[in-house]
Amino acid sequence: MRDAILRQQPYVPPAERRAGKLRLDFNENTVGCSPGVCRALAKLTPERLSMYPEYTVATGRLARHFGVRAEEMLLTNGVDDALHLLCDTFVDPGSRVLLCEPTFSMYRLYAEIANAKIIALRYDAAMRFPLDDALAALRTGKLSPHVFFLANPNNPTGTLVPAKELARMLRAAPRTVVVVDEAYAEFSGLTIIRWIRRYPNLVVLRTFSKAAGLAALRLGCIFAGRTAISFLRRAASPFSVNTAALVAAEAAIRDRRAIRSYVAEVTRAREEFARSLSRLGITVYPSAANFVFVDFGERGPQLIRTLARRGILLRDRGMEFGRRGFARISVGTRAEMRRLVRAIEKNW
Ligand SMILES: Cc1ncc(COP(=O)(O)O)c(C=O)c1O
């Protein structure tokens, strides 16, 4: 067995039997995809299912939706698969991979499996992005990282790095592949997909798992200049995206209103929820995504266990910033968040 695998912790599968509960632990869409998506899926014929997927038409439609050319985009089996592919394509053993933690844990996992040398910076206790440290790490010339993974907004802190600062980082290290994971961009309203023509070192990732409500179907998109996409294609498996995911994504972009109205509802719910927790004296960090990072303090772990017994699932972030008590809470509708607030009040 490879040492890189032996060094990993044994895999712990994500929580199961979550259906019917108030699922605020995976940043999913809590109301589900638009009914148009289910109708499109129901029309899938046995013939369609017996065939290997065909990508050209769906890729063309999705590319138009995102404002890029088909050659500037690659579909993947969720962003997870995209991260794997990026490591396969750009990370050699010993390559330097820059991360700002806490962040989405898959960046570190895939980089470690590729035997990369991880350069880990930290958000501070106020959840501020370490811009100066990142610029310094990027400006080390020959020693600049080969790949930089950045979630924007970041999971779990909710922090958004503004466009101006992203541009400074992209210019600081033209040879570093800067991967900006925009899994939550619908909620932040900021996307830099269009910049792929300006910065050949930029790779942008998007997913249909969050705002579009299609986490089960696994569809991610990689956007980059043609050259980078052509390299990624060489390492990609030929049929990693299934036909149901393509059909669902096409239907989802036909019904943009469903996504827009869900995003508007979540944004209102997030602000109302943050105010309610603040009134209880609980620290909530500002967030540009469909979740908030919360400091419950000492009582956190117990509270999260109690809520789970009552069918409300939050994500305990365990030890973060040197102590327990932090949690990441997905934001759903206002009605759902009011239910959570009532449950917290009862057990606080
Ligand atoms: C920043 C970020 N990227 C990617 C993902 C996963 O996306 P996908 O479902 O497309 O693999 C998540 C899920 O939590 C995430 O937080």
The ligand as a Tripos MOL2 file, in Angstrom:
@<TRIPOS>MOLECULE
LIG
   16    16     1     0     0
SMALL
NO_CHARGES

@<TRIPOS>ATOM
      1 C1        -16.4080   24.4920   -0.7880 C.3       1 LIG1
      2 C2        -17.0490   23.2300   -1.2450 C.ar      1 LIG1
      3 N1        -16.7200   22.7160   -2.4230 N.ar      1 LIG1
      4 C3        -17.2810   21.5860   -2.8660 C.ar      1 LIG1
      5 C4        -18.1990   20.8930   -2.1230 C.ar      1 LIG1
      6 C5        -18.7620   19.5930   -2.6390 C.3       1 LIG1
      7 O1        -19.3540   19.7760   -3.8780 O.3       1 LIG1
      8 P1        -19.8850   18.5120   -4.6940 P.3       1 LIG1
      9 O2        -21.1400   18.0510   -4.0470 O.co2     1 LIG1
     10 O3        -20.1020   19.0880   -6.0600 O.co2     1 LIG1
     11 O4        -18.8120   17.4830   -4.6810 O.co2     1 LIG1
     12 C6        -18.5740   21.3650   -0.8810 C.ar      1 LIG1
     13 C7        -19.5560   20.6070   -0.0770 C.2       1 LIG1
     14 O5        -19.7420   20.7630    1.0640 O.2       1 LIG1
     15 C8        -17.9770   22.5570   -0.4320 C.ar      1 LIG1
     16 O6        -18.2840   23.0530    0.7620 O.3       1 LIG1
@<TRIPOS>BOND
     1     1     2 1
     2     2     3 ar
     3     2    15 ar
     4     3     4 ar
     5     4     5 ar
     6     5     6 1
     7     5    12 ar
     8     6     7 1
     9     7     8 1
    10     8     9 2
    11     8    10 1
    12     8    11 1
    13    12    13 1
    14    12    15 ar
    15    13    14 2
    16    15    16 1
@<TRIPOS>SUBSTRUCTURE
     1 LIG1         1 GROUP 0 **** ****
